[in-house]
Amino acid sequence: MYQLALIFLAAILAGFALIAVATNAAVTFLSATIISVLVFVGAIAIIVFALALIYLALKALFNKLF
């Protein structure tokens, strides 16, 4: 289960990296549409995998308590 949590954490970091690349690329050569899509995909990845990590944490907590 810890490996799964690390994979989800890596996915969250990848979402942050995607947003950082999109904002840094904004000053170079990408169009506004591509940049907004990259930011949207990065934000969705962060939200989804953060919720998955919270679910794993709560599942581990309640399995130990009950």
CHARMM-style PDB file with segment names, atoms N, HN, CA, C and O in Angstrom:
ATOM      1  N   MET     1       0.819  -1.185   0.000  1.00  0.00      PROA
ATOM      2  CA  MET     1       0.000   0.000   0.000  1.00  0.00      PROA
ATOM      3  C   MET     1       0.871   1.260   0.000  1.00  0.00      PROA
ATOM      4  O   MET     1       0.464   2.290  -0.536  1.00  0.00      PROA
ATOM      5  N   TYR     2       2.044   1.186   0.586  1.00  0.00      PROA
ATOM      6  HN  TYR     2       2.374   0.348   1.022  1.00  0.00      PROA
ATOM      7  CA  TYR     2       2.910   2.357   0.597  1.00  0.00      PROA
ATOM      8  C   TYR     2       3.427   2.673  -0.797  1.00  0.00      PROA
ATOM      9  O   TYR     2       3.651   3.838  -1.127  1.00  0.00      PROA
ATOM     10  N   GLN     3       3.619   1.639  -1.623  1.00  0.00      PROA
ATOM     11  HN  GLN     3       3.437   0.693  -1.356  1.00  0.00      PROA
ATOM     12  CA  GLN     3       4.058   1.878  -2.996  1.00  0.00      PROA
ATOM     13  C   GLN     3       2.983   2.601  -3.787  1.00  0.00      PROA
ATOM     14  O   GLN     3       3.285   3.475  -4.600  1.00  0.00      PROA
ATOM     15  N   LEU     4       1.739   2.243  -3.552  1.00  0.00      PROA
ATOM     16  HN  LEU     4       1.493   1.534  -2.891  1.00  0.00      PROA
ATOM     17  CA  LEU     4       0.634   2.910  -4.226  1.00  0.00      PROA
ATOM     18  C   LEU     4       0.553   4.376  -3.809  1.00  0.00      PROA
ATOM     19  O   LEU     4       0.306   5.249  -4.641  1.00  0.00      PROA
ATOM     20  N   ALA     5       0.761   4.640  -2.534  1.00  0.00      PROA
ATOM     21  HN  ALA     5       0.962   3.931  -1.859  1.00  0.00      PROA
ATOM     22  CA  ALA     5       0.745   6.027  -2.056  1.00  0.00      PROA
ATOM     23  C   ALA     5       1.891   6.823  -2.665  1.00  0.00      PROA
ATOM     24  O   ALA     5       1.721   7.997  -2.992  1.00  0.00      PROA
ATOM     25  N   LEU     6       3.046   6.205  -2.819  1.00  0.00      PROA
ATOM     26  HN  LEU     6       3.185   5.251  -2.552  1.00  0.00      PROA
ATOM     27  CA  LEU     6       4.180   6.896  -3.440  1.00  0.00      PROA
ATOM     28  C   LEU     6       3.922   7.172  -4.915  1.00  0.00      PROA
ATOM     29  O   LEU     6       4.341   8.208  -5.432  1.00  0.00      PROA
ATOM     30  N   ILE     7       3.242   6.264  -5.593  1.00  0.00      PROA
ATOM     31  HN  ILE     7       2.902   5.422  -5.173  1.00  0.00      PROA
ATOM     32  CA  ILE     7       2.888   6.492  -6.994  1.00  0.00      PROA
ATOM     33  C   ILE     7       1.909   7.653  -7.105  1.00  0.00      PROA
ATOM     34  O   ILE     7       2.034   8.491  -7.998  1.00  0.00      PROA
ATOM     35  N   PHE     8       0.926   7.707  -6.192  1.00  0.00      PROA
ATOM     36  HN  PHE     8       0.823   7.026  -5.467  1.00  0.00      PROA
ATOM     37  CA  PHE     8      -0.022   8.820  -6.204  1.00  0.00      PROA
ATOM     38  C   PHE     8       0.682  10.140  -5.895  1.00  0.00      PROA
ATOM     39  O   PHE     8       0.366  11.165  -6.497  1.00  0.00      PROA
ATOM     40  N   LEU     9       1.627  10.121  -4.969  1.00  0.00      PROA
ATOM     41  HN  LEU     9       1.884   9.288  -4.479  1.00  0.00      PROA
ATOM     42  CA  LEU     9       2.389  11.326  -4.659  1.00  0.00      PROA
ATOM     43  C   LEU     9       3.212  11.772  -5.861  1.00  0.00      PROA
ATOM     44  O   LEU     9       3.312  12.968  -6.137  1.00  0.00      PROA
ATOM     45  N   ALA    10       3.791  10.835  -6.562  1.00  0.00      PROA
ATOM     46  HN  ALA    10       3.710   9.864  -6.337  1.00  0.00      PROA
ATOM     47  CA  ALA    10       4.543  11.167  -7.774  1.00  0.00      PROA
ATOM     48  C   ALA    10       3.618  11.758  -8.840  1.00  0.00      PROA
ATOM     49  O   ALA    10       4.023  12.654  -9.580  1.00  0.00      PROA
ATOM     50  N   ALA    11       2.398  11.272  -8.923  1.00  0.00      PROA
ATOM     51  HN  ALA    11       2.069  10.544  -8.321  1.00  0.00      PROA
ATOM     52  CA  ALA    11       1.434  11.820  -9.882  1.00  0.00      PROA
ATOM     53  C   ALA    11       1.047  13.247  -9.515  1.00  0.00      PROA
ATOM     54  O   ALA    11       0.860  14.083 -10.398  1.00  0.00      PROA
ATOM     55  N   ILE    12       0.926  13.533  -8.221  1.00  0.00      PROA
ATOM     56  HN  ILE    12       1.078  12.853  -7.503  1.00  0.00      PROA
ATOM     57  CA  ILE    12       0.639  14.902  -7.782  1.00  0.00      PROA
ATOM     58  C   ILE    12       1.793  15.824  -8.153  1.00  0.00      PROA
ATOM     59  O   ILE    12       1.579  16.930  -8.648  1.00  0.00      PROA
ATOM     60  N   LEU    13       3.009  15.365  -7.911  1.00  0.00      PROA
ATOM     61  HN  LEU    13       3.183  14.467  -7.509  1.00  0.00      PROA
ATOM     62  CA  LEU    13       4.171  16.175  -8.285  1.00  0.00      PROA
ATOM     63  C   LEU    13       4.254  16.376  -9.790  1.00  0.00      PROA
ATOM     64  O   LEU    13       4.675  17.437 -10.251  1.00  0.00      PROA
ATOM     65  N   ALA    14       3.859  15.371 -10.557  1.00  0.00      PROA
ATOM     66  HN  ALA    14       3.517  14.509 -10.183  1.00  0.00      PROA
ATOM     67  CA  ALA    14       3.835  15.523 -12.007  1.00  0.00      PROA
ATOM     68  C   ALA    14       2.804  16.561 -12.434  1.00  0.00      PROA
ATOM     69  O   ALA    14       3.024  17.297 -13.395  1.00  0.00      PROA
ATOM     70  N   GLY    15       1.684  16.622 -11.724  1.00  0.00      PROA
ATOM     71  HN  GLY    15       1.505  16.023 -10.943  1.00  0.00      PROA
ATOM     72  CA  GLY    15       0.684  17.656 -12.010  1.00  0.00      PROA
ATOM     73  C   GLY    15       1.223  19.048 -11.747  1.00  0.00      PROA
ATOM     74  O   GLY    15       1.001  19.966 -12.536  1.00  0.00      PROA
ATOM     75  N   PHE    16       1.938  19.208 -10.629  1.00  0.00      PROA
ATOM     76  HN  PHE    16       2.118  18.462  -9.988  1.00  0.00      PROA
ATOM     77  CA  PHE    16       2.573  20.496 -10.351  1.00  0.00      PROA
ATOM     78  C   PHE    16       3.610  20.836 -11.404  1.00  0.00      PROA
ATOM     79  O   PHE    16       3.720  21.990 -11.818  1.00  0.00      PROA
ATOM     80  N   ALA    17       4.372  19.844 -11.841  1.00  0.00      PROA
ATOM     81  HN  ALA    17       4.283  18.907 -11.505  1.00  0.00      PROA
ATOM     82  CA  ALA    17       5.381  20.081 -12.878  1.00  0.00      PROA
ATOM     83  C   ALA    17       4.723  20.482 -14.192  1.00  0.00      PROA
ATOM     84  O   ALA    17       5.244  21.334 -14.911  1.00  0.00      PROA
ATOM     85  N   LEU    18       3.588  19.876 -14.509  1.00  0.00      PROA
ATOM     86  HN  LEU    18       3.165  19.183 -13.925  1.00  0.00      PROA
ATOM     87  CA  LEU    18       2.874  20.225 -15.738  1.00  0.00      PROA
ATOM     88  C   LEU    18       2.389  21.663 -15.689  1.00  0.00      PROA
ATOM     89  O   LEU    18       2.453  22.376 -16.690  1.00  0.00      PROA
ATOM     90  N   ILE    19       1.910  22.089 -14.546  1.00  0.00      PROA
ATOM     91  HN  ILE    19       1.857  21.510 -13.732  1.00  0.00      PROA
ATOM     92  CA  ILE    19       1.483  23.486 -14.401  1.00  0.00      PROA
ATOM     93  C   ILE    19       2.680  24.425 -14.504  1.00  0.00      PROA
ATOM     94  O   ILE    19       2.586  25.485 -15.123  1.00  0.00      PROA
ATOM     95  N   ALA    20       3.807  24.042 -13.900  1.00  0.00      PROA
ATOM     96  HN  ALA    20       3.883  23.181 -13.397  1.00  0.00      PROA
ATOM     97  CA  ALA    20       5.003  24.883 -13.968  1.00  0.00      PROA
ATOM     98  C   ALA    20       5.519  24.992 -15.390  1.00  0.00      PROA
ATOM     99  O   ALA    20       5.930  26.069 -15.821  1.00  0.00      PROA
ATOM    100  N   VAL    21       5.501  23.903 -16.113  1.00  0.00      PROA
ATOM    101  HN  VAL    21       5.168  23.028 -15.763  1.00  0.00      PROA
ATOM    102  CA  VAL    21       5.947  23.942 -17.509  1.00  0.00      PROA
ATOM    103  C   VAL    21       5.027  24.827 -18.332  1.00  0.00      PROA
ATOM    104  O   VAL    21       5.488  25.583 -19.188  1.00  0.00      PROA
ATOM    105  N   ALA    22       3.745  24.735 -18.080  1.00  0.00      PROA
ATOM    106  HN  ALA    22       3.371  24.121 -17.385  1.00  0.00      PROA
ATOM    107  CA  ALA    22       2.791  25.546 -18.840  1.00  0.00      PROA
ATOM    108  C   ALA    22       2.977  27.028 -18.557  1.00  0.00      PROA
ATOM    109  O   ALA    22       2.904  27.845 -19.476  1.00  0.00      PROA
ATOM    110  N   THR    23       3.216  27.385 -17.312  1.00  0.00      PROA
ATOM    111  HN  THR    23       3.275  26.721 -16.567  1.00  0.00      PROA
ATOM    112  CA  THR    23       3.388  28.805 -17.006  1.00  0.00      PROA
ATOM    113  C   THR    23       4.735  29.317 -17.505  1.00  0.00      PROA
ATOM    114  O   THR    23       4.841  30.473 -17.913  1.00  0.00      PROA
ATOM    115  N   ASN    24       5.761  28.477 -17.478  1.00  0.00      PROA
ATOM    116  HN  ASN    24       5.676  27.537 -17.147  1.00  0.00      PROA
ATOM    117  CA  ASN    24       7.055  28.905 -18.012  1.00  0.00      PROA
ATOM    118  C   ASN    24       7.052  28.959 -19.528  1.00  0.00      PROA
ATOM    119  O   ASN    24       7.748  29.785 -20.119  1.00  0.00      PROA
ATOM    120  N   ALA    25       6.291  28.103 -20.156  1.00  0.00      PROA
ATOM    121  HN  ALA    25       5.726  27.432 -19.676  1.00  0.00      PROA
ATOM    122  CA  ALA    25       6.214  28.093 -21.608  1.00  0.00      PROA
ATOM    123  C   ALA    25       5.336  29.220 -22.136  1.00  0.00      PROA
ATOM    124  O   ALA    25       5.330  29.496 -23.336  1.00  0.00      PROA
ATOM    125  N   ALA    26       4.608  29.859 -21.260  1.00  0.00      PROA
ATOM    126  HN  ALA    26       4.613  29.635 -20.285  1.00  0.00      PROA
ATOM    127  CA  ALA    26       3.725  30.935 -21.685  1.00  0.00      PROA
ATOM    128  C   ALA    26       4.510  32.087 -22.292  1.00  0.00      PROA
ATOM    129  O   ALA    26       4.007  32.792 -23.168  1.00  0.00      PROA
ATOM    130  N   VAL    27       5.722  32.279 -21.837  1.00  0.00      PROA
ATOM    131  HN  VAL    27       6.130  31.707 -21.125  1.00  0.00      PROA
ATOM    132  CA  VAL    27       6.518  33.391 -22.352  1.00  0.00      PROA
ATOM    133  C   VAL    27       7.317  33.002 -23.586  1.00  0.00      PROA
ATOM    134  O   VAL    27       7.971  33.850 -24.193  1.00  0.00      PROA
ATOM    135  N   THR    28       7.271  31.730 -23.964  1.00  0.00      PROA
ATOM    136  HN  THR    28       6.740  31.041 -23.471  1.00  0.00      PROA
ATOM    137  CA  THR    28       8.105  31.308 -25.091  1.00  0.00      PROA
ATOM    138  C   THR    28       7.295  31.173 -26.372  1.00  0.00      PROA
ATOM    139  O   THR    28       7.156  32.140 -27.121  1.00  0.00      PROA
ATOM    140  N   PHE    29       6.762  29.992 -26.630  1.00  0.00      PROA
ATOM    141  HN  PHE    29       6.875  29.206 -26.022  1.00  0.00      PROA
ATOM    142  CA  PHE    29       6.233  29.747 -27.969  1.00  0.00      PROA
ATOM    143  C   PHE    29       4.862  29.086 -28.017  1.00  0.00      PROA
ATOM    144  O   PHE    29       4.299  28.965 -29.105  1.00  0.00      PROA
ATOM    145  N   LEU    30       4.307  28.660 -26.909  1.00  0.00      PROA
ATOM    146  HN  LEU    30       4.765  28.759 -26.025  1.00  0.00      PROA
ATOM    147  CA  LEU    30       3.031  27.947 -26.954  1.00  0.00      PROA
ATOM    148  C   LEU    30       1.857  28.914 -27.023  1.00  0.00      PROA
ATOM    149  O   LEU    30       1.923  30.034 -26.515  1.00  0.00      PROA
ATOM    150  N   SER    31       0.788  28.465 -27.657  1.00  0.00      PROA
ATOM    151  HN  SER    31       0.734  27.555 -28.070  1.00  0.00      PROA
ATOM    152  CA  SER    31      -0.401  29.302 -27.756  1.00  0.00      PROA
ATOM    153  C   SER    31      -1.168  29.285 -26.437  1.00  0.00      PROA
ATOM    154  O   SER    31      -0.930  28.435 -25.579  1.00  0.00      PROA
ATOM    155  N   ALA    32      -2.067  30.209 -26.291  1.00  0.00      PROA
ATOM    156  HN  ALA    32      -2.261  30.899 -26.988  1.00  0.00      PROA
ATOM    157  CA  ALA    32      -2.839  30.329 -25.042  1.00  0.00      PROA
ATOM    158  C   ALA    32      -3.746  29.126 -24.832  1.00  0.00      PROA
ATOM    159  O   ALA    32      -3.995  28.732 -23.693  1.00  0.00      PROA
ATOM    160  N   THR    33      -4.235  28.547 -25.900  1.00  0.00      PROA
ATOM    161  HN  THR    33      -4.032  28.867 -26.825  1.00  0.00      PROA
ATOM    162  CA  THR    33      -5.124  27.387 -25.777  1.00  0.00      PROA
ATOM    163  C   THR    33      -4.372  26.189 -25.221  1.00  0.00      PROA
ATOM    164  O   THR    33      -4.870  25.498 -24.332  1.00  0.00      PROA
ATOM    165  N   ILE    34      -3.188  25.941 -25.736  1.00  0.00      PROA
ATOM    166  HN  ILE    34      -2.784  26.501 -26.458  1.00  0.00      PROA
ATOM    167  CA  ILE    34      -2.391  24.807 -25.264  1.00  0.00      PROA
ATOM    168  C   ILE    34      -1.984  25.013 -23.815  1.00  0.00      PROA
ATOM    169  O   ILE    34      -1.984  24.064 -23.031  1.00  0.00      PROA
ATOM    170  N   ILE    35      -1.641  26.226 -23.457  1.00  0.00      PROA
ATOM    171  HN  ILE    35      -1.641  26.996 -24.094  1.00  0.00      PROA
ATOM    172  CA  ILE    35      -1.237  26.517 -22.081  1.00  0.00      PROA
ATOM    173  C   ILE    35      -2.399  26.306 -21.126  1.00  0.00      PROA
ATOM    174  O   ILE    35      -2.216  25.729 -20.054  1.00  0.00      PROA
ATOM    175  N   SER    36      -3.589  26.762 -21.491  1.00  0.00      PROA
ATOM    176  HN  SER    36      -3.737  27.232 -22.362  1.00  0.00      PROA
ATOM    177  CA  SER    36      -4.743  26.591 -20.607  1.00  0.00      PROA
ATOM    178  C   SER    36      -5.122  25.116 -20.477  1.00  0.00      PROA
ATOM    179  O   SER    36      -5.567  24.688 -19.412  1.00  0.00      PROA
ATOM    180  N   VAL    37      -4.952  24.339 -21.538  1.00  0.00      PROA
ATOM    181  HN  VAL    37      -4.590  24.687 -22.403  1.00  0.00      PROA
ATOM    182  CA  VAL    37      -5.234  22.902 -21.460  1.00  0.00      PROA
ATOM    183  C   VAL    37      -4.227  22.214 -20.540  1.00  0.00      PROA
ATOM    184  O   VAL    37      -4.607  21.359 -19.739  1.00  0.00      PROA
ATOM    185  N   LEU    38      -2.952  22.576 -20.646  1.00  0.00      PROA
ATOM    186  HN  LEU    38      -2.643  23.270 -21.297  1.00  0.00      PROA
ATOM    187  CA  LEU    38      -1.935  21.982 -19.782  1.00  0.00      PROA
ATOM    188  C   LEU    38      -2.184  22.312 -18.312  1.00  0.00      PROA
ATOM    189  O   LEU    38      -2.033  21.448 -17.448  1.00  0.00      PROA
ATOM    190  N   VAL    39      -2.557  23.537 -18.030  1.00  0.00      PROA
ATOM    191  HN  VAL    39      -2.679  24.238 -18.732  1.00  0.00      PROA
ATOM    192  CA  VAL    39      -2.852  23.930 -16.654  1.00  0.00      PROA
ATOM    193  C   VAL    39      -4.078  23.185 -16.143  1.00  0.00      PROA
ATOM    194  O   VAL    39      -4.102  22.751 -14.991  1.00  0.00      PROA
ATOM    195  N   PHE    40      -5.097  23.033 -16.986  1.00  0.00      PROA
ATOM    196  HN  PHE    40      -5.078  23.386 -17.922  1.00  0.00      PROA
ATOM    197  CA  PHE    40      -6.304  22.312 -16.588  1.00  0.00      PROA
ATOM    198  C   PHE    40      -6.005  20.850 -16.298  1.00  0.00      PROA
ATOM    199  O   PHE    40      -6.464  20.316 -15.289  1.00  0.00      PROA
ATOM    200  N   VAL    41      -5.247  20.196 -17.163  1.00  0.00      PROA
ATOM    201  HN  VAL    41      -4.874  20.630 -17.984  1.00  0.00      PROA
ATOM    202  CA  VAL    41      -4.901  18.785 -16.964  1.00  0.00      PROA
ATOM    203  C   VAL    41      -4.052  18.618 -15.707  1.00  0.00      PROA
ATOM    204  O   VAL    41      -4.248  17.668 -14.950  1.00  0.00      PROA
ATOM    205  N   GLY    42      -3.116  19.528 -15.482  1.00  0.00      PROA
ATOM    206  HN  GLY    42      -2.957  20.299 -16.098  1.00  0.00      PROA
ATOM    207  CA  GLY    42      -2.298  19.463 -14.276  1.00  0.00      PROA
ATOM    208  C   GLY    42      -3.117  19.643 -13.015  1.00  0.00      PROA
ATOM    209  O   GLY    42      -2.900  18.945 -12.024  1.00  0.00      PROA
ATOM    210  N   ALA    43      -4.056  20.571 -13.045  1.00  0.00      PROA
ATOM    211  HN  ALA    43      -4.233  21.138 -13.850  1.00  0.00      PROA
ATOM    212  CA  ALA    43      -4.898  20.803 -11.870  1.00  0.00      PROA
ATOM    213  C   ALA    43      -5.800  19.601 -11.593  1.00  0.00      PROA
ATOM    214  O   ALA    43      -5.986  19.223 -10.437  1.00  0.00      PROA
ATOM    215  N   ILE    44      -6.356  19.006 -12.629  1.00  0.00      PROA
ATOM    216  HN  ILE    44      -6.205  19.314 -13.568  1.00  0.00      PROA
ATOM    217  CA  ILE    44      -7.200  17.820 -12.449  1.00  0.00      PROA
ATOM    218  C   ILE    44      -6.380  16.664 -11.889  1.00  0.00      PROA
ATOM    219  O   ILE    44      -6.851  15.938 -11.014  1.00  0.00      PROA
ATOM    220  N   ALA    45      -5.157  16.487 -12.386  1.00  0.00      PROA
ATOM    221  HN  ALA    45      -4.774  17.077 -13.097  1.00  0.00      PROA
ATOM    222  CA  ALA    45      -4.296  15.411 -11.874  1.00  0.00      PROA
ATOM    223  C   ALA    45      -3.987  15.615 -10.399  1.00  0.00      PROA
ATOM    224  O   ALA    45      -4.005  14.662  -9.620  1.00  0.00      PROA
ATOM    225  N   ILE    46      -3.705  16.848 -10.016  1.00  0.00      PROA
ATOM    226  HN  ILE    46      -3.690  17.622 -10.649  1.00  0.00      PROA
ATOM    227  CA  ILE    46      -3.407  17.142  -8.608  1.00  0.00      PROA
ATOM    228  C   ILE    46      -4.619  16.829  -7.738  1.00  0.00      PROA
ATOM    229  O   ILE    46      -4.482  16.193  -6.693  1.00  0.00      PROA
ATOM    230  N   ILE    47      -5.793  17.265  -8.156  1.00  0.00      PROA
ATOM    231  HN  ILE    47      -5.904  17.782  -9.005  1.00  0.00      PROA
ATOM    232  CA  ILE    47      -7.004  17.056  -7.359  1.00  0.00      PROA
ATOM    233  C   ILE    47      -7.342  15.581  -7.235  1.00  0.00      PROA
ATOM    234  O   ILE    47      -7.628  15.097  -6.140  1.00  0.00      PROA
ATOM    235  N   VAL    48      -7.312  14.865  -8.346  1.00  0.00      PROA
ATOM    236  HN  VAL    48      -7.080  15.258  -9.236  1.00  0.00      PROA
ATOM    237  CA  VAL    48      -7.696  13.447  -8.335  1.00  0.00      PROA
ATOM    238  C   VAL    48      -6.751  12.634  -7.463  1.00  0.00      PROA
ATOM    239  O   VAL    48      -7.207  11.843  -6.637  1.00  0.00      PROA
ATOM    240  N   PHE    49      -5.456  12.811  -7.626  1.00  0.00      PROA
ATOM    241  HN  PHE    49      -5.086  13.453  -8.297  1.00  0.00      PROA
ATOM    242  CA  PHE    49      -4.519  11.991  -6.874  1.00  0.00      PROA
ATOM    243  C   PHE    49      -4.394  12.440  -5.419  1.00  0.00      PROA
ATOM    244  O   PHE    49      -4.031  11.636  -4.560  1.00  0.00      PROA
ATOM    245  N   ALA    50      -4.687  13.702  -5.127  1.00  0.00      PROA
ATOM    246  HN  ALA    50      -4.982  14.355  -5.824  1.00  0.00      PROA
ATOM    247  CA  ALA    50      -4.730  14.124  -3.735  1.00  0.00      PROA
ATOM    248  C   ALA    50      -5.922  13.475  -3.023  1.00  0.00      PROA
ATOM    249  O   ALA    50      -5.809  13.052  -1.872  1.00  0.00      PROA
ATOM    250  N   LEU    51      -7.054  13.402  -3.711  1.00  0.00      PROA
ATOM    251  HN  LEU    51      -7.145  13.746  -4.645  1.00  0.00      PROA
ATOM    252  CA  LEU    51      -8.206  12.716  -3.125  1.00  0.00      PROA
ATOM    253  C   LEU    51      -7.933  11.226  -2.944  1.00  0.00      PROA
ATOM    254  O   LEU    51      -8.384  10.627  -1.967  1.00  0.00      PROA
ATOM    255  N   ALA    52      -7.205  10.632  -3.869  1.00  0.00      PROA
ATOM    256  HN  ALA    52      -6.838  11.118  -4.662  1.00  0.00      PROA
ATOM    257  CA  ALA    52      -6.857   9.215  -3.731  1.00  0.00      PROA
ATOM    258  C   ALA    52      -5.933   9.001  -2.532  1.00  0.00      PROA
ATOM    259  O   ALA    52      -6.072   8.014  -1.810  1.00  0.00      PROA
ATOM    260  N   LEU    53      -4.997   9.918  -2.318  1.00  0.00      PROA
ATOM    261  HN  LEU    53      -4.884  10.721  -2.904  1.00  0.00      PROA
ATOM    262  CA  LEU    53      -4.124   9.806  -1.138  1.00  0.00      PROA
ATOM    263  C   LEU    53      -4.900   9.972   0.150  1.00  0.00      PROA
ATOM    264  O   LEU    53      -4.645   9.263   1.123  1.00  0.00      PROA
ATOM    265  N   ILE    54      -5.845  10.898   0.172  1.00  0.00      PROA
ATOM    266  HN  ILE    54      -6.053  11.475  -0.618  1.00  0.00      PROA
ATOM    267  CA  ILE    54      -6.671  11.086   1.365  1.00  0.00      PROA
ATOM    268  C   ILE    54      -7.497   9.833   1.631  1.00  0.00      PROA
ATOM    269  O   ILE    54      -7.642   9.415   2.779  1.00  0.00      PROA
ATOM    270  N   TYR    55      -8.040   9.231   0.567  1.00  0.00      PROA
ATOM    271  HN  TYR    55      -7.922   9.571  -0.366  1.00  0.00      PROA
ATOM    272  CA  TYR    55      -8.805   8.002   0.726  1.00  0.00      PROA
ATOM    273  C   TYR    55      -7.937   6.879   1.295  1.00  0.00      PROA
ATOM    274  O   TYR    55      -8.370   6.163   2.197  1.00  0.00      PROA
ATOM    275  N   LEU    56      -6.721   6.719   0.780  1.00  0.00      PROA
ATOM    276  HN  LEU    56      -6.369   7.301   0.047  1.00  0.00      PROA
ATOM    277  CA  LEU    56      -5.828   5.682   1.302  1.00  0.00      PROA
ATOM    278  C   LEU    56      -5.470   5.926   2.763  1.00  0.00      PROA
ATOM    279  O   LEU    56      -5.390   4.989   3.557  1.00  0.00      PROA
ATOM    280  N   ALA    57      -5.258   7.187   3.106  1.00  0.00      PROA
ATOM    281  HN  ALA    57      -5.324   7.948   2.461  1.00  0.00      PROA
ATOM    282  CA  ALA    57      -4.916   7.511   4.492  1.00  0.00      PROA
ATOM    283  C   ALA    57      -6.076   7.218   5.430  1.00  0.00      PROA
ATOM    284  O   ALA    57      -5.883   6.656   6.508  1.00  0.00      PROA
ATOM    285  N   LEU    58      -7.278   7.599   5.022  1.00  0.00      PROA
ATOM    286  HN  LEU    58      -7.435   8.056   4.147  1.00  0.00      PROA
ATOM    287  CA  LEU    58      -8.442   7.327   5.873  1.00  0.00      PROA
ATOM    288  C   LEU    58      -8.712   5.844   5.975  1.00  0.00      PROA
ATOM    289  O   LEU    58      -9.078   5.354   7.043  1.00  0.00      PROA
ATOM    290  N   LYS    59      -8.539   5.121   4.887  1.00  0.00      PROA
ATOM    291  HN  LYS    59      -8.242   5.519   4.019  1.00  0.00      PROA
ATOM    292  CA  LYS    59      -8.739   3.668   4.916  1.00  0.00      PROA
ATOM    293  C   LYS    59      -7.741   2.992   5.856  1.00  0.00      PROA
ATOM    294  O   LYS    59      -8.106   2.080   6.598  1.00  0.00      PROA
ATOM    295  N   ALA    60      -6.483   3.437   5.823  1.00  0.00      PROA
ATOM    296  HN  ALA    60      -6.187   4.177   5.220  1.00  0.00      PROA
ATOM    297  CA  ALA    60      -5.471   2.877   6.716  1.00  0.00      PROA
ATOM    298  C   ALA    60      -5.752   3.238   8.169  1.00  0.00      PROA
ATOM    299  O   ALA    60      -5.538   2.423   9.067  1.00  0.00      PROA
ATOM    300  N   LEU    61      -6.231   4.458   8.403  1.00  0.00      PROA
ATOM    301  HN  LEU    61      -6.405   5.121   7.674  1.00  0.00      PROA
ATOM    302  CA  LEU    61      -6.535   4.894   9.760  1.00  0.00      PROA
ATOM    303  C   LEU    61      -7.686   4.093  10.341  1.00  0.00      PROA
ATOM    304  O   LEU    61      -7.600   3.621  11.475  1.00  0.00      PROA
ATOM    305  N   PHE    62      -8.764   3.932   9.583  1.00  0.00      PROA
ATOM    306  HN  PHE    62      -8.834   4.315   8.662  1.00  0.00      PROA
ATOM    307  CA  PHE    62      -9.913   3.213  10.121  1.00  0.00      PROA
ATOM    308  C   PHE    62      -9.703   1.718  10.195  1.00  0.00      PROA
ATOM    309  O   PHE    62     -10.347   1.051  11.005  1.00  0.00      PROA
ATOM    310  N   ASN    63      -8.821   1.167   9.373  1.00  0.00      PROA
ATOM    311  HN  ASN    63      -8.298   1.708   8.715  1.00  0.00      PROA
ATOM    312  CA  ASN    63      -8.515  -0.257   9.493  1.00  0.00      PROA
ATOM    313  C   ASN    63      -7.732  -0.555  10.772  1.00  0.00      PROA
ATOM    314  O   ASN    63      -7.858  -1.641  11.339  1.00  0.00      PROA
ATOM    315  N   LYS    64      -6.937   0.391  11.221  1.00  0.00      PROA
ATOM    316  HN  LYS    64      -6.834   1.273  10.761  1.00  0.00      PROA
ATOM    317  CA  LYS    64      -6.179   0.203  12.446  1.00  0.00      PROA
ATOM    318  C   LYS    64      -7.016   0.453  13.691  1.00  0.00      PROA
ATOM    319  O   LYS    64      -6.759  -0.123  14.748  1.00  0.00      PROA
ATOM    320  N   LEU    65      -8.018   1.312  13.561  1.00  0.00      PROA
ATOM    321  HN  LEU    65      -8.227   1.779  12.702  1.00  0.00      PROA
ATOM    322  CA  LEU    65      -8.845   1.634  14.721  1.00  0.00      PROA
ATOM    323  C   LEU    65      -9.919   0.578  14.984  1.00  0.00      PROA
ATOM    324  O   LEU    65     -10.240   0.302  16.140  1.00  0.00      PROA
ATOM    325  N   PHE    66     -10.469  -0.004  13.945  1.00  0.00      PROA
ATOM    326  HN  PHE    66     -10.209   0.220  13.006  1.00  0.00      PROA
ATOM    327  CA  PHE    66     -11.588  -0.929  14.120  1.00  0.00      PROA
ATOM    328  C   PHE    66     -11.198  -2.332  13.765  1.00  0.00      PROA
ATOM    329  OT1 PHE    66     -12.021  -3.244  13.855  1.00  0.00      PROA
TER     330      PHE     66
END
